[in-house]
Amino acid sequence: MAMLADIASWVLLTLGGAFVFIGGLGALRMPNLYTRMHAASLTDTMGAVLIIAGIMLQAGASLATIKLAAILLFLLLTSPTASNALASAALLAGQRPGEATASSERGE
Amino acid sequence: MYYVVTIATLVTMALALIRALLGPSIYDRVLAANMFGTKTVLLLAVIAFLYGRPDFLDLALAYALINFIGVLAVLEFIRRRAYNQAAEPGAGS
C-alpha cells in the first residue's frame, strides 16, 4: 500500500514537473502576449495541482496536508484572477490579440 | 524523487527570468514575474519535503498571498498610467 502511494506520488510529481517545464517553454517561445499568457496560466494551474497532489500523497494525514490544501486553494483562486486582470489591462492598453507582435528573440 | 520536480521548477524559473528580461512590453514582464512567483511557491513546497522540514510550507503560504497582491498592485499602477496617457496624448513618456 505504501509502495502504491509512492508510485502514484512519483507519477504525479513527474507529470507536474513536465507541465511546469512546458509552461515555461511556452512562455518563452510563443510569438504573442496572449499566447504566452495562455501557455503560462494553463500550465501553471495544472502543474500546481499535480505537484501539490503528489506531495500530499507523501505527507499522509497530517497538518502538512492541510497546509498544502490551503496553498492549493490559494493558487487556484489567485492564479486565474491575476491572469484575467493582466489580460484585461493589456487589452485596455491597446494590445490586440490577432497581430503577432515583434518577437522578442531578436531584441525589440 | 523530489529532485526531478526541483530541477524542472528551477529551469522554468530561469526561463521566466529570461522572458522578464527581454519581454517587449511591460505586460510580458508582469506575466513572467507572476509565473516566477507561482513557481517559487511550488519550489518552496517541494523543498519542504526534500529536506524534511515542513516549516517551509508556511513560507509558501505567505508567498502565495504576497505574490498575488503584488501582481494586482503593479497591474493597477500600470492601468492608471495608461489611462492618464490616453487622456493627455501630448504628455509624452
N, CA and C atoms of all chains as a GROMACS GRO file, in nm:
protein
  603
    1MET      N    1   0.083  -0.120   0.000
    1MET     CA    2   0.000   0.000   0.000
    1MET      C    3   0.086   0.125   0.000
    2ALA      N    4   0.192   0.119   0.081
    2ALA     CA    5   0.280   0.236   0.085
    2ALA      C    6   0.354   0.250  -0.048
    3MET      N    7   0.388   0.134  -0.109
    3MET     CA    8   0.457   0.141  -0.237
    3MET      C    9   0.364   0.195  -0.344
    4LEU      N   10   0.237   0.160  -0.335
    4LEU     CA   11   0.140   0.211  -0.432
    4LEU      C   12   0.131   0.363  -0.424
    5ALA      N   13   0.126   0.414  -0.300
    5ALA     CA   14   0.120   0.559  -0.282
    5ALA      C   15   0.247   0.625  -0.333
    6ASP      N   16   0.362   0.556  -0.312
    6ASP     CA   17   0.488   0.611  -0.362
    6ASP      C   18   0.487   0.621  -0.513
    7ILE      N   19   0.438   0.515  -0.579
    7ILE     CA   20   0.438   0.516  -0.726
    7ILE      C   21   0.344   0.624  -0.778
    8ALA      N   22   0.226   0.633  -0.718
    8ALA     CA   23   0.130   0.735  -0.762
    8ALA      C   24   0.186   0.875  -0.741
    9SER      N   25   0.252   0.894  -0.627
    9SER     CA   26   0.309   1.025  -0.598
    9SER      C   27   0.422   1.058  -0.695
   10TRP      N   28   0.501   0.955  -0.730
   10TRP     CA   29   0.611   0.980  -0.825
   10TRP      C   30   0.558   1.019  -0.962
   11VAL      N   31   0.452   0.946  -1.005
   11VAL     CA   32   0.393   0.978  -1.136
   11VAL      C   33   0.336   1.119  -1.136
   12LEU      N   34   0.266   1.155  -1.028
   12LEU     CA   35   0.206   1.289  -1.022
   12LEU      C   36   0.314   1.397  -1.022
   13LEU      N   37   0.422   1.373  -0.945
   13LEU     CA   38   0.527   1.475  -0.937
   13LEU      C   39   0.597   1.491  -1.072
   14THR      N   40   0.622   1.378  -1.139
   14THR     CA   41   0.690   1.389  -1.267
   14THR      C   42   0.604   1.457  -1.371
   15LEU      N   43   0.475   1.422  -1.372
   15LEU     CA   44   0.383   1.489  -1.466
   15LEU      C   45   0.376   1.638  -1.436
   16GLY      N   46   0.371   1.672  -1.307
   16GLY     CA   47   0.366   1.814  -1.272
   16GLY      C   48   0.491   1.888  -1.315
   17GLY      N   49   0.607   1.823  -1.296
   17GLY     CA   50   0.730   1.886  -1.342
   17GLY      C   51   0.731   1.907  -1.492
   18ALA      N   52   0.679   1.807  -1.566
   18ALA     CA   53   0.673   1.821  -1.712
   18ALA      C   54   0.581   1.935  -1.751
   19PHE      N   55   0.466   1.947  -1.684
   19PHE     CA   56   0.372   2.055  -1.716
   19PHE      C   57   0.437   2.190  -1.689
   20VAL      N   58   0.504   2.200  -1.575
   20VAL     CA   59   0.566   2.327  -1.538
   20VAL      C   60   0.672   2.366  -1.641
   21PHE      N   61   0.750   2.266  -1.684
   21PHE     CA   62   0.856   2.296  -1.779
   21PHE      C   63   0.798   2.337  -1.915
   22ILE      N   64   0.691   2.268  -1.958
   22ILE     CA   65   0.628   2.304  -2.085
   22ILE      C   66   0.572   2.445  -2.078
   23GLY      N   67   0.515   2.481  -1.962
   23GLY     CA   68   0.464   2.616  -1.947
   23GLY      C   69   0.573   2.721  -1.958
   24GLY      N   70   0.688   2.693  -1.895
   24GLY     CA   71   0.799   2.787  -1.906
   24GLY      C   72   0.849   2.801  -2.048
   25LEU      N   73   0.855   2.686  -2.118
   25LEU     CA   74   0.899   2.688  -2.257
   25LEU      C   75   0.802   2.769  -2.343
   26GLY      N   76   0.671   2.747  -2.322
   26GLY     CA   77   0.572   2.821  -2.399
   26GLY      C   78   0.577   2.970  -2.371
   27ALA      N   79   0.598   3.006  -2.244
   27ALA     CA   80   0.605   3.148  -2.211
   27ALA      C   81   0.728   3.213  -2.272
   28LEU      N   82   0.829   3.134  -2.298
   28LEU     CA   83   0.949   3.193  -2.359
   28LEU      C   84   0.939   3.198  -2.510
   29ARG      N   85   0.875   3.098  -2.573
   29ARG     CA   86   0.887   3.084  -2.718
   29ARG      C   87   0.766   3.132  -2.797
   30MET      N   88   0.652   3.154  -2.733
   30MET     CA   89   0.533   3.190  -2.809
   30MET      C   90   0.546   3.331  -2.868
   31PRO      N   91   0.480   3.358  -2.980
   31PRO     CA   92   0.506   3.484  -3.052
   31PRO      C   93   0.433   3.605  -2.999
   32ASN      N   94   0.331   3.588  -2.916
   32ASN     CA   95   0.237   3.696  -2.888
   32ASN      C   96   0.214   3.702  -2.737
   33LEU      N   97   0.171   3.816  -2.687
   33LEU     CA   98   0.148   3.825  -2.543
   33LEU      C   99   0.038   3.730  -2.497
   34TYR      N  100  -0.069   3.721  -2.575
   34TYR     CA  101  -0.184   3.642  -2.529
   34TYR      C  102  -0.156   3.493  -2.540
   35THR      N  103  -0.081   3.454  -2.642
   35THR     CA  104  -0.045   3.312  -2.649
   35THR      C  105   0.052   3.276  -2.536
   36ARG      N  106   0.140   3.368  -2.504
   36ARG     CA  107   0.230   3.344  -2.391
   36ARG      C  108   0.151   3.327  -2.263
   37MET      N  109   0.050   3.415  -2.246
   37MET     CA  110  -0.032   3.408  -2.126
   37MET      C  111  -0.110   3.277  -2.120
   38HIS      N  112  -0.157   3.233  -2.237
   38HIS     CA  113  -0.228   3.106  -2.246
   38HIS      C  114  -0.140   2.992  -2.197
   39ALA      N  115  -0.020   2.983  -2.252
   39ALA     CA  116   0.071   2.875  -2.213
   39ALA      C  117   0.104   2.883  -2.065
   40ALA      N  118   0.136   3.003  -2.019
   40ALA     CA  119   0.182   3.017  -1.881
   40ALA      C  120   0.071   2.986  -1.782
   41SER      N  121  -0.049   3.044  -1.803
   41SER     CA  122  -0.150   3.033  -1.698
   41SER      C  123  -0.211   2.893  -1.693
   42LEU      N  124  -0.233   2.832  -1.809
   42LEU     CA  125  -0.294   2.698  -1.807
   42LEU      C  126  -0.201   2.598  -1.741
   43THR      N  127  -0.075   2.599  -1.782
   43THR     CA  128   0.016   2.501  -1.723
   43THR      C  129   0.049   2.535  -1.580
   44ASP      N  130   0.040   2.662  -1.543
   44ASP     CA  131   0.056   2.698  -1.403
   44ASP      C  132  -0.045   2.624  -1.317
   45THR      N  133  -0.172   2.633  -1.356
   45THR     CA  134  -0.277   2.572  -1.276
   45THR      C  135  -0.261   2.420  -1.272
   46MET      N  136  -0.242   2.360  -1.388
   46MET     CA  137  -0.233   2.214  -1.393
   46MET      C  138  -0.109   2.163  -1.322
   47GLY      N  139   0.005   2.230  -1.343
   47GLY     CA  140   0.127   2.185  -1.277
   47GLY      C  141   0.118   2.198  -1.126
   48ALA      N  142   0.055   2.308  -1.079
   48ALA     CA  143   0.042   2.326  -0.934
   48ALA      C  144  -0.045   2.217  -0.874
   49VAL      N  145  -0.157   2.185  -0.942
   49VAL     CA  146  -0.246   2.081  -0.890
   49VAL      C  147  -0.172   1.947  -0.884
   50LEU      N  148  -0.100   1.913  -0.989
   50LEU     CA  149  -0.033   1.782  -0.993
   50LEU      C  150   0.078   1.773  -0.888
   51ILE      N  151   0.160   1.878  -0.880
   51ILE     CA  152   0.273   1.872  -0.786
   51ILE      C  153   0.224   1.867  -0.642
   52ILE      N  154   0.126   1.952  -0.610
   52ILE     CA  155   0.081   1.955  -0.471
   52ILE      C  156   0.004   1.828  -0.436
   53ALA      N  157  -0.067   1.770  -0.533
   53ALA     CA  158  -0.132   1.641  -0.506
   53ALA      C  159  -0.028   1.534  -0.482
   54GLY      N  160   0.082   1.537  -0.558
   54GLY     CA  161   0.188   1.439  -0.537
   54GLY      C  162   0.253   1.453  -0.401
   55ILE      N  163   0.273   1.577  -0.356
   55ILE     CA  164   0.332   1.595  -0.223
   55ILE      C  165   0.234   1.554  -0.114
   56MET      N  166   0.106   1.580  -0.138
   56MET     CA  167   0.005   1.543  -0.038
   56MET      C  168   0.002   1.393  -0.017
   57LEU      N  169   0.023   1.316  -0.123
   57LEU     CA  170   0.026   1.171  -0.108
   57LEU      C  171   0.144   1.128  -0.021
   58GLN      N  172   0.254   1.201  -0.030
   58GLN     CA  173   0.369   1.169   0.054
   58GLN      C  174   0.347   1.211   0.199
   59ALA      N  175   0.274   1.321   0.219
   59ALA     CA  176   0.259   1.374   0.354
   59ALA      C  177   0.165   1.289   0.438
   60GLY      N  178   0.068   1.224   0.374
   60GLY     CA  179  -0.027   1.145   0.452
   60GLY      C  180  -0.123   1.234   0.528
   61ALA      N  181  -0.186   1.178   0.629
   61ALA     CA  182  -0.283   1.254   0.707
   61ALA      C  183  -0.211   1.326   0.820
   62SER      N  184  -0.178   1.453   0.794
   62SER     CA  185  -0.108   1.530   0.897
   62SER      C  186  -0.142   1.677   0.876
   63LEU      N  187  -0.076   1.762   0.956
   63LEU     CA  188  -0.101   1.906   0.943
   63LEU      C  189  -0.047   1.959   0.811
   64ALA      N  190   0.058   1.894   0.760
   64ALA     CA  191   0.118   1.940   0.635
   64ALA      C  192   0.020   1.929   0.519
   65THR      N  193  -0.064   1.826   0.523
   65THR     CA  194  -0.163   1.810   0.416
   65THR      C  195  -0.263   1.924   0.416
   66ILE      N  196  -0.301   1.968   0.537
   66ILE     CA  197  -0.396   2.080   0.545
   66ILE      C  198  -0.333   2.207   0.491
   67LYS      N  199  -0.204   2.227   0.525
   67LYS     CA  200  -0.136   2.346   0.473
   67LYS      C  201  -0.123   2.339   0.322
   68LEU      N  202  -0.093   2.220   0.271
   68LEU     CA  203  -0.083   2.205   0.126
   68LEU      C  204  -0.217   2.230   0.059
   69ALA      N  205  -0.325   2.186   0.123
   69ALA     CA  206  -0.458   2.212   0.067
   69ALA      C  207  -0.486   2.361   0.065
   70ALA      N  208  -0.442   2.432   0.169
   70ALA     CA  209  -0.462   2.577   0.172
   70ALA      C  210  -0.383   2.644   0.061
   71ILE      N  211  -0.257   2.599   0.041
   71ILE     CA  212  -0.175   2.656  -0.067
   71ILE      C  213  -0.241   2.632  -0.202
   72LEU      N  214  -0.290   2.509  -0.220
   72LEU     CA  215  -0.354   2.476  -0.348
   72LEU      C  216  -0.479   2.561  -0.370
   73LEU      N  217  -0.556   2.581  -0.263
   73LEU     CA  218  -0.677   2.664  -0.274
   73LEU      C  219  -0.641   2.808  -0.313
   74PHE      N  220  -0.539   2.863  -0.247
   74PHE     CA  221  -0.498   3.000  -0.280
   74PHE      C  222  -0.449   3.009  -0.423
   75LEU      N  223  -0.369   2.909  -0.466
   75LEU     CA  224  -0.317   2.914  -0.602
   75LEU      C  225  -0.431   2.905  -0.703
   76LEU      N  226  -0.527   2.816  -0.676
   76LEU     CA  227  -0.638   2.801  -0.770
   76LEU      C  228  -0.727   2.924  -0.772
   77LEU      N  229  -0.733   2.997  -0.660
   77LEU     CA  230  -0.815   3.119  -0.660
   77LEU      C  231  -0.742   3.235  -0.724
   78THR      N  232  -0.612   3.248  -0.696
   78THR     CA  233  -0.544   3.371  -0.734
   78THR      C  234  -0.482   3.367  -0.873
   79SER      N  235  -0.442   3.250  -0.920
   79SER     CA  236  -0.371   3.246  -1.048
   79SER      C  237  -0.462   3.285  -1.165
   80PRO      N  238  -0.584   3.231  -1.177
   80PRO     CA  239  -0.671   3.279  -1.285
   80PRO      C  240  -0.713   3.424  -1.268
   81THR      N  241  -0.726   3.470  -1.144
   81THR     CA  242  -0.762   3.611  -1.124
   81THR      C  243  -0.652   3.704  -1.173
   82ALA      N  244  -0.527   3.668  -1.142
   82ALA     CA  245  -0.416   3.751  -1.188
   82ALA      C  246  -0.406   3.749  -1.340
   83SER      N  247  -0.429   3.630  -1.401
   83SER     CA  248  -0.423   3.622  -1.547
   83SER      C  249  -0.532   3.706  -1.611
   84ASN      N  250  -0.652   3.701  -1.552
   84ASN     CA  251  -0.763   3.778  -1.605
   84ASN      C  252  -0.735   3.928  -1.594
   85ALA      N  253  -0.682   3.971  -1.480
   85ALA     CA  254  -0.651   4.113  -1.464
   85ALA      C  255  -0.543   4.157  -1.561
   86LEU      N  256  -0.445   4.069  -1.582
   86LEU     CA  257  -0.337   4.103  -1.675
   86LEU      C  258  -0.389   4.115  -1.818
   87ALA      N  259  -0.475   4.020  -1.859
   87ALA     CA  260  -0.528   4.025  -1.995
   87ALA      C  261  -0.614   4.147  -2.016
   88SER      N  262  -0.698   4.181  -1.917
   88SER     CA  263  -0.786   4.296  -1.935
   88SER      C  264  -0.705   4.426  -1.935
   89ALA      N  265  -0.600   4.432  -1.854
   89ALA     CA  266  -0.517   4.552  -1.855
   89ALA      C  267  -0.444   4.567  -1.988
   90ALA      N  268  -0.395   4.456  -2.043
   90ALA     CA  269  -0.325   4.463  -2.171
   90ALA      C  270  -0.421   4.501  -2.283
   91LEU      N  271  -0.544   4.450  -2.277
   91LEU     CA  272  -0.642   4.482  -2.381
   91LEU      C  273  -0.682   4.628  -2.372
   92LEU      N  274  -0.698   4.679  -2.249
   92LEU     CA  275  -0.733   4.820  -2.232
   92LEU      C  276  -0.621   4.911  -2.280
   93ALA      N  277  -0.498   4.863  -2.269
   93ALA     CA  278  -0.386   4.946  -2.311
   93ALA      C  279  -0.364   4.943  -2.460
   94GLY      N  280  -0.443   4.863  -2.532
   94GLY     CA  281  -0.436   4.868  -2.677
   94GLY      C  282  -0.359   4.756  -2.743
   95GLN      N  283  -0.326   4.652  -2.669
   95GLN     CA  284  -0.259   4.537  -2.732
   95GLN      C  285  -0.366   4.447  -2.792
   96ARG      N  286  -0.358   4.424  -2.924
   96ARG     CA  287  -0.460   4.343  -2.990
   96ARG      C  288  -0.415   4.198  -2.997
   97PRO      N  289  -0.508   4.103  -2.980
   97PRO     CA  290  -0.468   3.963  -2.978
   97PRO      C  291  -0.429   3.909  -3.114
   98GLY      N  292  -0.487   3.963  -3.223
   98GLY     CA  293  -0.467   3.898  -3.352
   98GLY      C  294  -0.326   3.912  -3.406
   99GLU      N  295  -0.275   4.032  -3.405
   99GLU     CA  296  -0.149   4.054  -3.472
   99GLU      C  297  -0.034   3.997  -3.390
  100ALA      N  298   0.056   3.930  -3.462
  100ALA     CA  299   0.177   3.881  -3.397
  100ALA      C  300   0.272   3.996  -3.377
  101THR      N  301   0.295   4.030  -3.253
  101THR     CA  302   0.383   4.144  -3.226
  101THR      C  303   0.527   4.105  -3.256
  102ALA      N  304   0.612   4.205  -3.249
  102ALA     CA  305   0.753   4.180  -3.277
  102ALA      C  306   0.807   4.078  -3.178
  103SER      N  307   0.859   3.973  -3.232
  103SER     CA  308   0.912   3.869  -3.145
  103SER      C  309   1.034   3.922  -3.071
  104SER      N  310   1.045   3.877  -2.949
  104SER     CA  311   1.149   3.932  -2.865
  104SER      C  312   1.279   3.854  -2.878
  105GLU      N  313   1.281   3.757  -2.970
  105GLU     CA  314   1.402   3.675  -2.979
  105GLU      C  315   1.519   3.756  -3.030
  106ARG      N  316   1.488   3.853  -3.116
  106ARG     CA  317   1.597   3.931  -3.174
  106ARG      C  318   1.595   4.074  -3.124
  107GLY      N  319   1.568   4.093  -3.000
  107GLY     CA  320   1.563   4.228  -2.948
  107GLY      C  321   1.435   4.298  -2.987
  108GLU      N  322   1.425   4.427  -2.964
  108GLU     CA  323   1.300   4.498  -2.985
  108GLU      C  324   1.304   4.582  -3.110
  109MET      N  325   1.348   1.142  -0.551
  109MET     CA  326   1.219   1.155  -0.618
  109MET      C  327   1.181   1.301  -0.636
  110TYR      N  328   1.216   1.382  -0.536
  110TYR     CA  329   1.180   1.523  -0.548
  110TYR      C  330   1.275   1.600  -0.637
  111TYR      N  331   1.389   1.538  -0.671
  111TYR     CA  332   1.489   1.613  -0.745
  111TYR      C  333   1.439   1.651  -0.884
  112VAL      N  334   1.361   1.562  -0.946
  112VAL     CA  335   1.311   1.591  -1.081
  112VAL      C  336   1.226   1.718  -1.080
  113VAL      N  337   1.134   1.724  -0.985
  113VAL     CA  338   1.046   1.841  -0.978
  113VAL      C  339   1.125   1.967  -0.943
  114THR      N  340   1.222   1.952  -0.854
  114THR     CA  341   1.301   2.069  -0.815
  114THR      C  342   1.378   2.125  -0.935
  115ILE      N  343   1.439   2.033  -1.011
  115ILE     CA  344   1.517   2.080  -1.127
  115ILE      C  345   1.426   2.140  -1.233
  116ALA      N  346   1.309   2.076  -1.257
  116ALA     CA  347   1.216   2.130  -1.357
  116ALA      C  348   1.168   2.269  -1.315
  117THR      N  349   1.139   2.286  -1.187
  117THR     CA  350   1.093   2.417  -1.140
  117THR      C  351   1.203   2.522  -1.151
  118LEU      N  352   1.325   2.482  -1.119
  118LEU     CA  353   1.434   2.580  -1.128
  118LEU      C  354   1.459   2.622  -1.272
  119VAL      N  355   1.454   2.524  -1.365
  119VAL     CA  356   1.474   2.559  -1.506
  119VAL      C  357   1.363   2.651  -1.554
  120THR      N  358   1.238   2.623  -1.511
  120THR     CA  359   1.128   2.708  -1.551
  120THR      C  360   1.142   2.848  -1.495
  121MET      N  361   1.194   2.859  -1.372
  121MET     CA  362   1.215   2.992  -1.315
  121MET      C  363   1.320   3.067  -1.396
  122ALA      N  364   1.423   2.996  -1.444
  122ALA     CA  365   1.523   3.062  -1.528
  122ALA      C  366   1.461   3.109  -1.659
  123LEU      N  367   1.374   3.026  -1.718
  123LEU     CA  368   1.306   3.066  -1.843
  123LEU      C  369   1.219   3.188  -1.820
  124ALA      N  370   1.148   3.190  -1.706
  124ALA     CA  371   1.063   3.306  -1.675
  124ALA      C  372   1.148   3.431  -1.657
  125LEU      N  373   1.266   3.414  -1.597
  125LEU     CA  374   1.353   3.531  -1.580
  125LEU      C  375   1.400   3.583  -1.715
  126ILE      N  376   1.431   3.490  -1.807
  126ILE     CA  377   1.472   3.534  -1.941
  126ILE      C  378   1.360   3.611  -2.008
  127ARG      N  379   1.237   3.557  -1.997
  127ARG     CA  380   1.123   3.628  -2.057
  127ARG      C  381   1.103   3.764  -1.991
  128ALA      N  382   1.123   3.773  -1.861
  128ALA     CA  383   1.107   3.902  -1.793
  128ALA      C  384   1.214   4.000  -1.837
  129LEU      N  385   1.333   3.949  -1.869
  129LEU     CA  386   1.440   4.041  -1.908
  129LEU      C  387   1.421   4.092  -2.050
  130LEU      N  388   1.376   4.006  -2.143
  130LEU     CA  389   1.366   4.051  -2.282
  130LEU      C  390   1.224   4.065  -2.333
  131GLY      N  391   1.124   4.066  -2.243
  131GLY     CA  392   0.987   4.084  -2.288
  131GLY      C  393   0.968   4.219  -2.354
  132PRO      N  394   0.901   4.224  -2.471
  132PRO     CA  395   0.890   4.353  -2.541
  132PRO      C  396   0.803   4.454  -2.465
  133SER      N  397   0.689   4.412  -2.417
  133SER     CA  398   0.600   4.505  -2.347
  133SER      C  399   0.610   4.482  -2.198
  134ILE      N  400   0.551   4.573  -2.123
  134ILE     CA  401   0.560   4.562  -1.977
  134ILE      C  402   0.470   4.449  -1.926
  135TYR      N  403   0.368   4.412  -2.007
  135TYR     CA  404   0.278   4.306  -1.963
  135TYR      C  405   0.349   4.171  -1.968
  136ASP      N  406   0.442   4.154  -2.063
  136ASP     CA  407   0.521   4.032  -2.064
  136ASP      C  408   0.604   4.020  -1.936
  137ARG      N  409   0.654   4.134  -1.890
  137ARG     CA  410   0.734   4.129  -1.768
  137ARG      C  411   0.648   4.096  -1.648
  138VAL      N  412   0.526   4.153  -1.644
  138VAL     CA  413   0.437   4.122  -1.532
  138VAL      C  414   0.398   3.975  -1.535
  139LEU      N  415   0.372   3.923  -1.656
  139LEU     CA  416   0.337   3.782  -1.669
  139LEU      C  417   0.451   3.694  -1.620
  140ALA      N  418   0.574   3.730  -1.657
  140ALA     CA  419   0.689   3.650  -1.615
  140ALA      C  420   0.709   3.659  -1.464
  141ALA      N  421   0.684   3.777  -1.407
  141ALA     CA  422   0.700   3.791  -1.263
  141ALA      C  423   0.596   3.708  -1.188
  142ASN      N  424   0.472   3.708  -1.241
  142ASN     CA  425   0.368   3.627  -1.180
  142ASN      C  426   0.402   3.480  -1.186
  143MET      N  427   0.453   3.437  -1.301
  143MET     CA  428   0.492   3.298  -1.319
  143MET      C  429   0.606   3.262  -1.224
  144PHE      N  430   0.700   3.352  -1.210
  144PHE     CA  431   0.813   3.329  -1.120
  144PHE      C  432   0.764   3.310  -0.977
  145GLY      N  433   0.668   3.393  -0.937
  145GLY     CA  434   0.615   3.381  -0.801
  145GLY      C  435   0.544   3.249  -0.778
  146THR      N  436   0.464   3.206  -0.877
  146THR     CA  437   0.393   3.079  -0.862
  146THR      C  438   0.492   2.964  -0.853
  147LYS      N  439   0.596   2.971  -0.937
  147LYS     CA  440   0.695   2.864  -0.934
  147LYS      C  441   0.772   2.866  -0.802
  148THR      N  442   0.790   2.985  -0.743
  148THR     CA  443   0.857   2.990  -0.614
  148THR      C  444   0.775   2.921  -0.507
  149VAL      N  445   0.643   2.937  -0.512
  149VAL     CA  446   0.557   2.869  -0.415
  149VAL      C  447   0.570   2.718  -0.430
  150LEU      N  448   0.568   2.670  -0.554
  150LEU     CA  449   0.580   2.526  -0.576
  150LEU      C  450   0.717   2.476  -0.530
  151LEU      N  451   0.821   2.555  -0.560
  151LEU     CA  452   0.956   2.514  -0.522
  151LEU      C  453   0.970   2.507  -0.370
  152LEU      N  454   0.911   2.603  -0.300
  152LEU     CA  455   0.916   2.600  -0.153
  152LEU      C  456   0.844   2.479  -0.099
  153ALA      N  457   0.728   2.446  -0.159
  153ALA     CA  458   0.654   2.330  -0.111
  153ALA      C  459   0.732   2.201  -0.136
  154VAL      N  460   0.802   2.193  -0.248
  154VAL     CA  461   0.879   2.071  -0.276
  154VAL      C  462   1.001   2.064  -0.185
  155ILE      N  463   1.067   2.178  -0.164
  155ILE     CA  464   1.188   2.179  -0.081
  155ILE      C  465   1.156   2.143   0.063
  156ALA      N  466   1.034   2.180   0.109
  156ALA     CA  467   0.993   2.144   0.244
  156ALA      C  468   0.999   1.994   0.264
  157PHE      N  469   0.963   1.917   0.159
  157PHE     CA  470   0.966   1.773   0.174
  157PHE      C  471   1.098   1.714   0.128
  158LEU      N  472   1.170   1.786   0.045
  158LEU     CA  473   1.302   1.736   0.003
  158LEU      C  474   1.397   1.734   0.121
  159TYR      N  475   1.392   1.837   0.204
  159TYR     CA  476   1.479   1.844   0.320
  159TYR      C  477   1.411   1.799   0.448
  160GLY      N  478   1.284   1.759   0.439
  160GLY     CA  479   1.216   1.711   0.557
  160GLY      C  480   1.188   1.817   0.662
  161ARG      N  481   1.165   1.939   0.615
  161ARG     CA  482   1.134   2.047   0.710
  161ARG      C  483   1.000   2.108   0.672
  162PRO      N  484   0.890   2.063   0.734
  162PRO     CA  485   0.757   2.111   0.694
  162PRO      C  486   0.730   2.256   0.731
  163ASP      N  487   0.824   2.322   0.801
  163ASP     CA  488   0.801   2.463   0.833
  163ASP      C  489   0.797   2.549   0.707
  164PHE      N  490   0.864   2.500   0.602
  164PHE     CA  491   0.871   2.578   0.480
  164PHE      C  492   0.734   2.599   0.417
  165LEU      N  493   0.637   2.516   0.455
  165LEU     CA  494   0.504   2.530   0.396
  165LEU      C  495   0.440   2.663   0.435
  166ASP      N  496   0.471   2.710   0.557
  166ASP     CA  497   0.418   2.840   0.598
  166ASP      C  498   0.473   2.951   0.510
  167LEU      N  499   0.603   2.938   0.477
  167LEU     CA  500   0.662   3.038   0.387
  167LEU      C  501   0.593   3.036   0.251
  168ALA      N  502   0.565   2.916   0.202
  168ALA     CA  503   0.499   2.904   0.071
  168ALA      C  504   0.361   2.969   0.075
  169LEU      N  505   0.290   2.945   0.186
  169LEU     CA  506   0.156   3.003   0.200
  169LEU      C  507   0.162   3.156   0.200
  170ALA      N  508   0.256   3.211   0.278
  170ALA     CA  509   0.269   3.356   0.282
  170ALA      C  510   0.310   3.411   0.146
  171TYR      N  511   0.399   3.338   0.077
  171TYR     CA  512   0.448   3.388  -0.051
  171TYR      C  513   0.340   3.390  -0.157
  172ALA      N  514   0.248   3.291  -0.151
  172ALA     CA  515   0.138   3.289  -0.248
  172ALA      C  516   0.053   3.416  -0.234
  173LEU      N  517   0.021   3.452  -0.110
  173LEU     CA  518  -0.061   3.572  -0.089
  173LEU      C  519   0.012   3.698  -0.131
  174ILE      N  520   0.139   3.708  -0.093
  174ILE     CA  521   0.214   3.830  -0.125
  174ILE      C  522   0.229   3.845  -0.276
  175ASN      N  523   0.252   3.733  -0.344
  175ASN     CA  524   0.269   3.737  -0.489
  175ASN      C  525   0.142   3.788  -0.558
  176PHE      N  526   0.028   3.736  -0.515
  176PHE     CA  527  -0.099   3.778  -0.576
  176PHE      C  528  -0.123   3.927  -0.556
  177ILE      N  529  -0.105   3.971  -0.433
  177ILE     CA  530  -0.132   4.113  -0.405
  177ILE      C  531  -0.033   4.202  -0.479
  178GLY      N  532   0.093   4.157  -0.489
  178GLY     CA  533   0.192   4.236  -0.561
  178GLY      C  534   0.159   4.251  -0.708
  179VAL      N  535   0.117   4.139  -0.771
  179VAL     CA  536   0.084   4.146  -0.914
  179VAL      C  537  -0.035   4.238  -0.936
  180LEU      N  538  -0.136   4.229  -0.850
  180LEU     CA  539  -0.254   4.316  -0.868
  180LEU      C  540  -0.217   4.463  -0.848
  181ALA      N  541  -0.129   4.491  -0.753
  181ALA     CA  542  -0.090   4.630  -0.730
  181ALA      C  543  -0.014   4.686  -0.850
  182VAL      N  544   0.078   4.605  -0.906
  182VAL     CA  545   0.152   4.652  -1.023
  182VAL      C  546   0.059   4.674  -1.141
  183LEU      N  547  -0.039   4.584  -1.159
  183LEU     CA  548  -0.132   4.600  -1.271
  183LEU      C  549  -0.217   4.724  -1.256
  184GLU      N  550  -0.261   4.751  -1.134
  184GLU     CA  551  -0.342   4.871  -1.111
  184GLU      C  552  -0.261   4.997  -1.141
  185PHE      N  553  -0.135   4.995  -1.101
  185PHE     CA  554  -0.047   5.109  -1.128
  185PHE      C  555  -0.031   5.131  -1.278
  186ILE      N  556  -0.007   5.021  -1.352
  186ILE     CA  557   0.013   5.034  -1.497
  186ILE      C  558  -0.114   5.081  -1.564
  187ARG      N  559  -0.228   5.028  -1.519
  187ARG     CA  560  -0.353   5.064  -1.585
  187ARG      C  561  -0.385   5.211  -1.562
  188ARG      N  562  -0.359   5.260  -1.442
  188ARG     CA  563  -0.385   5.402  -1.416
  188ARG      C  564  -0.294   5.490  -1.501
  189ARG      N  565  -0.169   5.445  -1.520
  189ARG     CA  566  -0.077   5.522  -1.603
  189ARG      C  567  -0.124   5.522  -1.748
  190ALA      N  568  -0.176   5.408  -1.796
  190ALA     CA  569  -0.226   5.401  -1.933
  190ALA      C  570  -0.345   5.493  -1.951
  191TYR      N  571  -0.433   5.499  -1.851
  191TYR     CA  572  -0.548   5.590  -1.860
  191TYR      C  573  -0.501   5.734  -1.868
  192ASN      N  574  -0.405   5.769  -1.786
  192ASN     CA  575  -0.357   5.907  -1.787
  192ASN      C  576  -0.293   5.942  -1.920
  193GLN      N  577  -0.220   5.848  -1.977
  193GLN     CA  578  -0.158   5.874  -2.107
  193GLN      C  579  -0.263   5.886  -2.216
  194ALA      N  580  -0.371   5.808  -2.207
  194ALA     CA  581  -0.476   5.817  -2.307
  194ALA      C  582  -0.551   5.949  -2.294
  195ALA      N  583  -0.563   6.000  -2.171
  195ALA     CA  584  -0.635   6.125  -2.151
  195ALA      C  585  -0.556   6.244  -2.202
  196GLU      N  586  -0.424   6.240  -2.182
  196GLU     CA  587  -0.340   6.351  -2.226
  196GLU      C  588  -0.240   6.298  -2.328
  197PRO      N  589  -0.275   6.306  -2.457
  197PRO     CA  590  -0.186   6.245  -2.557
  197PRO      C  591  -0.054   6.318  -2.570
  198GLY      N  592  -0.048   6.444  -2.533
  198GLY     CA  593   0.076   6.518  -2.553
  198GLY      C  594   0.170   6.510  -2.434
  199ALA      N  595   0.132   6.434  -2.334
  199ALA     CA  596   0.212   6.433  -2.213
  199ALA      C  597   0.346   6.366  -2.232
  200GLY      N  598   0.352   6.272  -2.328
  200GLY     CA  599   0.479   6.205  -2.355
  200GLY      C  600   0.512   6.101  -2.251
  201SER      N  601   0.631   6.047  -2.263
  201SER     CA  602   0.683   5.943  -2.175
  201SER      C  603   0.594   5.821  -2.171
   0.00000   0.00000   0.00000
